[in-house]
């Protein structure tokens, strides 16, 4: 677990959004979090990046 997992999750979400721009981002974040075993801080980062656009 670590930065590599977070990078993999960002890559995964990016590819999914490229293939399906209308995808449910919340579900993608949940799926990536489980698939790459992200911790709550990493999940928050993804939420900020994709939902809150921070």
C-alpha positions as CSV (number, residue, x, y, z in Angstrom):
1,X,0.0,0.0,0.0
2,X,1.3,3.5,-0.7
3,X,1.8,6.0,-3.4
4,X,2.0,3.3,-6.1
5,X,-1.5,2.2,-5.2
6,X,-2.8,5.8,-5.4
7,X,-1.1,6.3,-8.7
8,X,-2.7,3.1,-10.0
9,X,-6.1,4.2,-8.8
10,X,-5.8,7.6,-10.5
11,X,-4.7,5.8,-13.7
12,X,-7.6,3.4,-13.4
13,X,-10.2,6.2,-12.9
14,X,-8.7,8.2,-15.7
15,X,-8.9,5.3,-18.1
16,X,-12.5,4.5,-17.1
17,X,-13.5,8.1,-17.6
18,X,-11.8,8.2,-21.0
19,X,-13.8,5.1,-22.1
20,X,-17.0,6.3,-20.5
21,X,-17.1,10.0,-19.7
22,X,-20.6,9.7,-18.2
23,X,-19.5,7.1,-15.6
24,X,-20.5,7.6,-12.0
25,X,-17.4,9.1,-10.4
26,X,-18.4,8.1,-6.9
27,X,-18.7,4.5,-7.9
28,X,-15.4,4.6,-9.7
29,X,-13.7,6.0,-6.6
30,X,-15.3,3.3,-4.4
31,X,-14.2,0.6,-6.9
32,X,-10.7,2.0,-7.1
33,X,-10.4,2.3,-3.4
34,X,-11.3,-1.4,-2.9
35,X,-9.3,-2.6,-5.9
36,X,-6.1,-0.8,-4.9
37,X,-6.6,-1.1,-1.1
38,X,-6.6,2.7,-0.5
39,X,-6.7,4.2,3.0
40,X,-9.2,6.9,3.9
41,X,-6.7,9.7,3.2
42,X,-6.1,8.4,-0.3
43,X,-9.9,8.1,-0.9
44,X,-10.3,11.7,0.3
45,X,-7.6,12.7,-2.2
46,X,-9.5,11.1,-5.0
47,X,-12.7,12.8,-3.9
48,X,-11.0,16.1,-3.9
49,X,-9.4,15.5,-7.3
50,X,-12.4,14.2,-9.1
51,X,-15.5,15.6,-7.3
52,X,-14.4,18.8,-5.6
53,X,-11.8,19.6,-8.3
54,X,-9.3,20.8,-5.7
